[in-house]
Amino acid sequence: MLTFDEYSTKYPCIRMERRNGILLMTTHSKGGTINWSYTDPEAYPGIYYHLGEAFHDIGSDVENKVVIWTGAGDGFSGPAGSGKKAPPRSARGWERSNWKGRHMQMSLLDIDVPIICAVNGPALKHGDLIFLCDIVLAAEHATFQDSHLYCDTVPGDGAHVIYPMVMGINRARYFLLTSEIITAKQAQDLGMVNEILPKEKLMARAWELAEMLAKKPPLATRFARTLLIHDIRKKMLEMQGYGLALEGLANMDDNPAEILDRDFPGPTQVKLRTGQTL
């Protein structure tokens, strides 16, 4: 297990500080809003490949009593969907994303202390992670979207589990199929957001709640978190792998040799019976 001093500076896209057992985690790209873009080599795969490991380190540190997660800049996560389909993958190339995506969400659920998510602006990519947290605060200008189908991709990376749980099955199907953008007020009316605040008051309220929780007996808050996310964890274990498999199948390409060379640069070794190189 790493100490806080070791893991708090380990990730270039995550700033961490801790005060009285309260860990503040700020995710960013170059100091601004997270960029999950597949087309920006400086942004991707940074946050996607680091977030699960960071959650694991945080969850392993018994000195953490409460976690606050927020974003940098004027938004929580982005960019807005381009409408362009993600580049096709080979099966082996997809497994990299599959593994990282699966462990990113499960490692967040493995954090055994209360998590407060302070959504400081639009959450247009991977907003599903927000709702694995226990308390969700949102700035007045925050919005929420899942853009998988907007980009011709199956919403199978956990979005298909989380949104029906927090929105209701019928509302979630509409949200996911249409890539609808909803406001903070709409999200609050649906029970997804607990409080809406002016942006300048958002972090003060997050710290106020965190300090209140940090004063509780540690086992009471840890076991409360464990108990309250049990159904979410069970549903994710049941459905996440299936969803990722279908998302991957829809992303396959008809030219496996070309795509495998892109996913794994260098000489290829395996050959099909037809002589085609994999």
Contacts in CASP RR format, 6 or more apart in sequence:
PFRMAT RR
TARGET T0000
AUTHOR 0000-0000-0000
METHOD contacts of the structure
MODEL  1
MLTFDEYSTKYPCIRMERRNGILLMTTHSKGGTINWSYTDPEAYPGIYYH
LGEAFHDIGSDVENKVVIWTGAGDGFSGPAGSGKKAPPRSARGWERSNWK
GRHMQMSLLDIDVPIICAVNGPALKHGDLIFLCDIVLAAEHATFQDSHLY
CDTVPGDGAHVIYPMVMGINRARYFLLTSEIITAKQAQDLGMVNEILPKE
KLMARAWELAEMLAKKPPLATRFARTLLIHDIRKKMLEMQGYGLALEGLA
NMDDNPAEILDRDFPGPTQVKLRTGQTL
1 60 0 8 1.000
1 61 0 8 1.000
2 10 0 8 1.000
2 57 0 8 1.000
2 60 0 8 1.000
2 61 0 8 1.000
3 61 0 8 1.000
4 16 0 8 1.000
4 18 0 8 1.000
4 23 0 8 1.000
4 61 0 8 1.000
4 63 0 8 1.000
4 64 0 8 1.000
7 16 0 8 1.000
7 54 0 8 1.000
7 57 0 8 1.000
7 58 0 8 1.000
7 61 0 8 1.000
8 16 0 8 1.000
8 17 0 8 1.000
8 18 0 8 1.000
9 16 0 8 1.000
10 54 0 8 1.000
10 57 0 8 1.000
11 50 0 8 1.000
11 53 0 8 1.000
11 54 0 8 1.000
12 46 0 8 1.000
12 50 0 8 1.000
13 27 0 8 1.000
13 28 0 8 1.000
13 29 0 8 1.000
13 34 0 8 1.000
13 46 0 8 1.000
13 47 0 8 1.000
13 50 0 8 1.000
14 25 0 8 1.000
14 26 0 8 1.000
14 27 0 8 1.000
14 28 0 8 1.000
14 47 0 8 1.000
14 50 0 8 1.000
14 51 0 8 1.000
14 54 0 8 1.000
15 25 0 8 1.000
15 26 0 8 1.000
15 28 0 8 1.000
15 72 0 8 1.000
16 23 0 8 1.000
16 24 0 8 1.000
16 25 0 8 1.000
16 26 0 8 1.000
17 23 0 8 1.000
17 24 0 8 1.000
18 24 0 8 1.000
18 63 0 8 1.000
18 64 0 8 1.000
20 65 0 8 1.000
20 211 0 8 1.000
20 214 0 8 1.000
21 63 0 8 1.000
21 64 0 8 1.000
21 65 0 8 1.000
21 66 0 8 1.000
21 214 0 8 1.000
22 65 0 8 1.000
22 66 0 8 1.000
22 67 0 8 1.000
22 68 0 8 1.000
22 207 0 8 1.000
22 210 0 8 1.000
22 211 0 8 1.000
22 214 0 8 1.000
23 58 0 8 1.000
23 64 0 8 1.000
23 66 0 8 1.000
23 67 0 8 1.000
23 68 0 8 1.000
24 68 0 8 1.000
24 70 0 8 1.000
25 54 0 8 1.000
25 58 0 8 1.000
25 67 0 8 1.000
25 68 0 8 1.000
25 69 0 8 1.000
25 70 0 8 1.000
26 70 0 8 1.000
26 71 0 8 1.000
26 72 0 8 1.000
27 34 0 8 1.000
27 47 0 8 1.000
27 51 0 8 1.000
27 69 0 8 1.000
27 70 0 8 1.000
27 71 0 8 1.000
27 72 0 8 1.000
27 77 0 8 1.000
28 34 0 8 1.000
28 71 0 8 1.000
28 72 0 8 1.000
28 73 0 8 1.000
29 35 0 8 1.000
29 42 0 8 1.000
29 43 0 8 1.000
29 47 0 8 1.000
29 72 0 8 1.000
30 42 0 8 1.000
30 43 0 8 1.000
31 72 0 8 1.000
31 73 0 8 1.000
32 72 0 8 1.000
32 73 0 8 1.000
33 71 0 8 1.000
33 72 0 8 1.000
33 73 0 8 1.000
33 74 0 8 1.000
33 75 0 8 1.000
33 76 0 8 1.000
33 77 0 8 1.000
33 78 0 8 1.000
34 47 0 8 1.000
34 71 0 8 1.000
34 72 0 8 1.000
34 76 0 8 1.000
34 77 0 8 1.000
34 78 0 8 1.000
34 125 0 8 1.000
35 43 0 8 1.000
35 44 0 8 1.000
35 47 0 8 1.000
35 78 0 8 1.000
35 79 0 8 1.000
36 43 0 8 1.000
36 44 0 8 1.000
36 47 0 8 1.000
36 48 0 8 1.000
36 77 0 8 1.000
36 78 0 8 1.000
36 79 0 8 1.000
36 125 0 8 1.000
36 126 0 8 1.000
37 43 0 8 1.000
37 44 0 8 1.000
37 78 0 8 1.000
37 79 0 8 1.000
38 44 0 8 1.000
38 86 0 8 1.000
38 87 0 8 1.000
39 82 0 8 1.000
45 100 0 8 1.000
48 97 0 8 1.000
48 100 0 8 1.000
48 101 0 8 1.000
48 104 0 8 1.000
49 100 0 8 1.000
51 104 0 8 1.000
51 129 0 8 1.000
52 100 0 8 1.000
52 101 0 8 1.000
52 103 0 8 1.000
52 104 0 8 1.000
52 107 0 8 1.000
52 108 0 8 1.000
53 107 0 8 1.000
55 104 0 8 1.000
55 107 0 8 1.000
55 108 0 8 1.000
55 110 0 8 1.000
55 111 0 8 1.000
56 103 0 8 1.000
56 107 0 8 1.000
56 110 0 8 1.000
58 64 0 8 1.000
58 67 0 8 1.000
58 111 0 8 1.000
59 107 0 8 1.000
59 110 0 8 1.000
59 111 0 8 1.000
59 112 0 8 1.000
59 113 0 8 1.000
64 111 0 8 1.000
64 113 0 8 1.000
65 113 0 8 1.000
65 213 0 8 1.000
65 214 0 8 1.000
65 218 0 8 1.000
65 221 0 8 1.000
66 113 0 8 1.000
66 114 0 8 1.000
66 115 0 8 1.000
66 116 0 8 1.000
66 210 0 8 1.000
66 213 0 8 1.000
66 214 0 8 1.000
66 221 0 8 1.000
67 111 0 8 1.000
67 113 0 8 1.000
67 114 0 8 1.000
67 115 0 8 1.000
67 116 0 8 1.000
68 115 0 8 1.000
68 116 0 8 1.000
68 117 0 8 1.000
68 118 0 8 1.000
68 203 0 8 1.000
68 206 0 8 1.000
68 207 0 8 1.000
68 210 0 8 1.000
69 115 0 8 1.000
69 116 0 8 1.000
69 117 0 8 1.000
69 118 0 8 1.000
69 133 0 8 1.000
70 76 0 8 1.000
70 117 0 8 1.000
70 118 0 8 1.000
70 119 0 8 1.000
70 120 0 8 1.000
70 202 0 8 1.000
70 203 0 8 1.000
70 206 0 8 1.000
71 77 0 8 1.000
71 118 0 8 1.000
71 120 0 8 1.000
72 120 0 8 1.000
73 120 0 8 1.000
74 120 0 8 1.000
74 121 0 8 1.000
74 141 0 8 1.000
75 120 0 8 1.000
75 121 0 8 1.000
75 122 0 8 1.000
75 123 0 8 1.000
75 142 0 8 1.000
76 119 0 8 1.000
76 120 0 8 1.000
76 121 0 8 1.000
76 122 0 8 1.000
76 123 0 8 1.000
76 127 0 8 1.000
76 130 0 8 1.000
76 142 0 8 1.000
77 122 0 8 1.000
77 123 0 8 1.000
77 124 0 8 1.000
77 125 0 8 1.000
77 126 0 8 1.000
77 127 0 8 1.000
78 122 0 8 1.000
78 123 0 8 1.000
78 124 0 8 1.000
78 125 0 8 1.000
79 124 0 8 1.000
79 125 0 8 1.000
80 122 0 8 1.000
80 124 0 8 1.000
80 145 0 8 1.000
80 147 0 8 1.000
81 124 0 8 1.000
81 125 0 8 1.000
81 145 0 8 1.000
81 147 0 8 1.000
81 150 0 8 1.000
81 151 0 8 1.000
81 179 0 8 1.000
82 151 0 8 1.000
83 147 0 8 1.000
83 150 0 8 1.000
83 151 0 8 1.000
83 152 0 8 1.000
84 151 0 8 1.000
85 151 0 8 1.000
85 152 0 8 1.000
85 153 0 8 1.000
86 151 0 8 1.000
86 152 0 8 1.000
86 153 0 8 1.000
86 251 0 8 1.000
87 262 0 8 1.000
88 251 0 8 1.000
88 252 0 8 1.000
88 253 0 8 1.000
88 259 0 8 1.000
89 97 0 8 1.000
89 248 0 8 1.000
89 251 0 8 1.000
89 252 0 8 1.000
89 253 0 8 1.000
89 259 0 8 1.000
89 263 0 8 1.000
90 252 0 8 1.000
90 253 0 8 1.000
90 256 0 8 1.000
90 259 0 8 1.000
90 260 0 8 1.000
90 263 0 8 1.000
90 278 0 8 1.000
91 252 0 8 1.000
91 256 0 8 1.000
92 260 0 8 1.000
92 263 0 8 1.000
92 264 0 8 1.000
93 259 0 8 1.000
93 260 0 8 1.000
93 263 0 8 1.000
93 264 0 8 1.000
94 248 0 8 1.000
94 251 0 8 1.000
94 252 0 8 1.000
96 263 0 8 1.000
98 241 0 8 1.000
98 244 0 8 1.000
98 245 0 8 1.000
98 248 0 8 1.000
101 157 0 8 1.000
101 244 0 8 1.000
102 240 0 8 1.000
102 241 0 8 1.000
102 244 0 8 1.000
104 129 0 8 1.000
105 128 0 8 1.000
105 129 0 8 1.000
105 132 0 8 1.000
105 157 0 8 1.000
105 158 0 8 1.000
105 236 0 8 1.000
105 240 0 8 1.000
106 233 0 8 1.000
106 236 0 8 1.000
106 237 0 8 1.000
106 240 0 8 1.000
108 115 0 8 1.000
108 129 0 8 1.000
108 132 0 8 1.000
108 133 0 8 1.000
109 132 0 8 1.000
109 229 0 8 1.000
109 232 0 8 1.000
109 233 0 8 1.000
109 236 0 8 1.000
111 225 0 8 1.000
112 222 0 8 1.000
112 225 0 8 1.000
112 226 0 8 1.000
113 221 0 8 1.000
113 222 0 8 1.000
113 225 0 8 1.000
114 134 0 8 1.000
114 135 0 8 1.000
114 210 0 8 1.000
114 213 0 8 1.000
114 221 0 8 1.000
114 224 0 8 1.000
114 225 0 8 1.000
115 132 0 8 1.000
115 133 0 8 1.000
115 134 0 8 1.000
115 135 0 8 1.000
115 225 0 8 1.000
116 133 0 8 1.000
116 134 0 8 1.000
116 135 0 8 1.000
116 136 0 8 1.000
116 137 0 8 1.000
116 206 0 8 1.000
116 209 0 8 1.000
116 210 0 8 1.000
117 130 0 8 1.000
117 133 0 8 1.000
117 135 0 8 1.000
117 136 0 8 1.000
117 137 0 8 1.000
118 137 0 8 1.000
118 202 0 8 1.000
118 203 0 8 1.000
118 205 0 8 1.000
118 206 0 8 1.000
119 130 0 8 1.000
119 136 0 8 1.000
119 137 0 8 1.000
119 138 0 8 1.000
119 139 0 8 1.000
119 142 0 8 1.000
119 184 0 8 1.000
119 193 0 8 1.000
120 139 0 8 1.000
120 142 0 8 1.000
120 199 0 8 1.000
120 202 0 8 1.000
120 203 0 8 1.000
121 138 0 8 1.000
121 139 0 8 1.000
121 141 0 8 1.000
121 142 0 8 1.000
121 143 0 8 1.000
121 199 0 8 1.000
122 141 0 8 1.000
122 142 0 8 1.000
122 143 0 8 1.000
122 144 0 8 1.000
122 145 0 8 1.000
123 130 0 8 1.000
123 142 0 8 1.000
123 143 0 8 1.000
123 144 0 8 1.000
123 145 0 8 1.000
124 143 0 8 1.000
124 144 0 8 1.000
124 145 0 8 1.000
124 147 0 8 1.000
124 181 0 8 1.000
125 147 0 8 1.000
127 144 0 8 1.000
127 145 0 8 1.000
127 146 0 8 1.000
128 146 0 8 1.000
128 157 0 8 1.000
128 158 0 8 1.000
128 159 0 8 1.000
128 162 0 8 1.000
128 163 0 8 1.000
130 136 0 8 1.000
130 144 0 8 1.000
131 162 0 8 1.000
131 163 0 8 1.000
131 165 0 8 1.000
131 166 0 8 1.000
131 192 0 8 1.000
132 162 0 8 1.000
132 229 0 8 1.000
132 232 0 8 1.000
134 225 0 8 1.000
134 228 0 8 1.000
134 229 0 8 1.000
135 194 0 8 1.000
135 209 0 8 1.000
136 192 0 8 1.000
136 193 0 8 1.000
136 194 0 8 1.000
137 193 0 8 1.000
137 194 0 8 1.000
137 195 0 8 1.000
137 196 0 8 1.000
137 197 0 8 1.000
137 202 0 8 1.000
137 205 0 8 1.000
137 206 0 8 1.000
137 209 0 8 1.000
138 184 0 8 1.000
138 187 0 8 1.000
138 188 0 8 1.000
138 193 0 8 1.000
138 195 0 8 1.000
138 196 0 8 1.000
138 197 0 8 1.000
138 202 0 8 1.000
139 184 0 8 1.000
139 196 0 8 1.000
139 197 0 8 1.000
139 198 0 8 1.000
139 199 0 8 1.000
139 202 0 8 1.000
140 184 0 8 1.000
140 196 0 8 1.000
140 197 0 8 1.000
140 198 0 8 1.000
140 199 0 8 1.000
141 184 0 8 1.000
141 199 0 8 1.000
142 183 0 8 1.000
142 184 0 8 1.000
142 187 0 8 1.000
142 193 0 8 1.000
142 196 0 8 1.000
143 181 0 8 1.000
143 182 0 8 1.000
143 183 0 8 1.000
143 184 0 8 1.000
144 181 0 8 1.000
144 182 0 8 1.000
144 184 0 8 1.000
144 187 0 8 1.000
144 192 0 8 1.000
145 179 0 8 1.000
145 180 0 8 1.000
145 181 0 8 1.000
145 182 0 8 1.000
146 155 0 8 1.000
146 159 0 8 1.000
146 163 0 8 1.000
146 175 0 8 1.000
146 176 0 8 1.000
146 179 0 8 1.000
147 179 0 8 1.000
148 154 0 8 1.000
148 155 0 8 1.000
148 156 0 8 1.000
148 157 0 8 1.000
148 159 0 8 1.000
148 176 0 8 1.000
148 179 0 8 1.000
148 247 0 8 1.000
149 155 0 8 1.000
149 176 0 8 1.000
149 177 0 8 1.000
149 178 0 8 1.000
149 179 0 8 1.000
150 179 0 8 1.000
153 247 0 8 1.000
153 250 0 8 1.000
153 251 0 8 1.000
154 243 0 8 1.000
154 246 0 8 1.000
154 247 0 8 1.000
154 248 0 8 1.000
154 250 0 8 1.000
154 251 0 8 1.000
155 176 0 8 1.000
155 247 0 8 1.000
156 240 0 8 1.000
156 243 0 8 1.000
156 244 0 8 1.000
156 246 0 8 1.000
156 247 0 8 1.000
157 240 0 8 1.000
157 243 0 8 1.000
157 244 0 8 1.000
157 247 0 8 1.000
158 236 0 8 1.000
158 239 0 8 1.000
158 240 0 8 1.000
158 243 0 8 1.000
158 244 0 8 1.000
159 176 0 8 1.000
160 176 0 8 1.000
160 239 0 8 1.000
160 243 0 8 1.000
161 232 0 8 1.000
161 235 0 8 1.000
161 236 0 8 1.000
161 239 0 8 1.000
161 240 0 8 1.000
162 232 0 8 1.000
162 236 0 8 1.000
163 172 0 8 1.000
163 175 0 8 1.000
163 176 0 8 1.000
164 172 0 8 1.000
164 173 0 8 1.000
165 231 0 8 1.000
165 232 0 8 1.000
165 235 0 8 1.000
166 172 0 8 1.000
166 190 0 8 1.000
166 191 0 8 1.000
166 192 0 8 1.000
167 175 0 8 1.000
167 190 0 8 1.000
167 192 0 8 1.000
171 190 0 8 1.000
174 180 0 8 1.000
175 182 0 8 1.000
182 190 0 8 1.000
184 193 0 8 1.000
184 196 0 8 1.000
185 196 0 8 1.000
187 193 0 8 1.000
188 194 0 8 1.000
188 195 0 8 1.000
188 196 0 8 1.000
195 205 0 8 1.000
197 205 0 8 1.000
213 221 0 8 1.000
253 259 0 8 1.000
256 276 0 8 1.000
256 278 0 8 1.000
257 268 0 8 1.000
257 276 0 8 1.000
257 277 0 8 1.000
257 278 0 8 1.000
260 268 0 8 1.000
260 278 0 8 1.000
261 268 0 8 1.000
268 277 0 8 1.000
268 278 0 8 1.000
270 277 0 8 1.000
270 278 0 8 1.000
271 277 0 8 1.000
271 278 0 8 1.000
272 278 0 8 1.000
END
